């Protein structure tokens, strides 16, 4: 039986390439064609076919010489928040239109050609993926380069801010992509598009070369169709980055694919998750969560029980406070991080101005979109004299309490599970005039972000309108392996993660 090339996952492609059953040039060409055929999704903001094909040919030469690297010749794409030398980087903003970075982000280098002592995993970069401007948003409708459409229903958002990444993986334009997650931007779009994504522990992956939004929260992570493929990518991305990111943990890389197929110690093959205690926070299953999402999540949890896991009730009593806390801390950090866009050092500068001050004002008014300006204003306000103690400091204190709630919960369980988002994907434009309603929809992803914990989105079925629902798994710090193992075991007995949207055109059989 022949399976269409674009249906191959990362692991299958890497194996086929290493066995020389297919060439990287062939795969790259086939996927580039799909990218062209699916331009209406708006997932890509930059594609350079020449660059991609050159990288593919280099990979093919290395493969011909018998060289091995984990992703050698596998095409992937990067969220446009990760800087790349060979392609422009805009962070979805007019401010950075046409910007070229003189260097690659650490995770880009590690996945691709390597650098600074890292050999690189050999992936081919197909292009850069659309996202909300400076990663601020939940629907990918805040991009200066137009919205991204959800492949399951083009009238719907793909989620955000890594909406291009999720849509591209769901539409089978690439087998995997990078995303970044500050308050849910890997997990929520993965859920809305029916793909798998993991936000690692804060500090597990280097932030060097990530265009900064909120530095105490930003993390890069992989998005793919399966947990196994996420594990493959994360094994390459994670690890210390001395001299470049002081917040990157000094902990060697690990092979997250190891033992994925094995049952937990002491468990049987039939009940491989026996002994795993999954905590269900009551606060994640309240009235705010729509019935269709609840039903899919509950059904997924029943499958985890069949696999041997035990469900236990836990509490995260400050869940509601995560929204005001995050929407003080993140804009505060953003207002500081984005002060560098002054029309002098980077990117856009207003064409006409009277004096220096006027140049700053016009540059920032014209270069930033409405949501980014709103957050700069909020952030500047909460950091200003007289409000700092009342808002910013208070938010930092509550952030600590939220982290303590998780510590308490993890004394009763090994993983926490719940929905990723309260609803399925909404219609494009539905929340544009009501930013608060979009902020509220982040309720289940923000707590783990504030606590720096790893979180995952696993396809768990479909809700209203036949749209995908994601199950969120949250682990203690550095429990990525536990998350990926549980998700992989779930994916061995379910096929939600293999479902493709009907709109996905068939092309290219091998
Ligand atoms: N939706 C959240 C926000 O708008 C999270 C975004 C993100 O994780 N980058 O800030």
Boltz pocket constraint, residues with backbone or C-beta under 6 A from the ligand:
constraints:
  - pocket:
      binder: B
      contacts: [[A, 134], [A, 135], [A, 136], [A, 137], [A, 138], [A, 160], [A, 161], [A, 180], [A, 181], [A, 182], [A, 183], [A, 184], [A, 185], [A, 186], [A, 213], [A, 330], [A, 438], [A, 442]]
      max_distance: 6.0
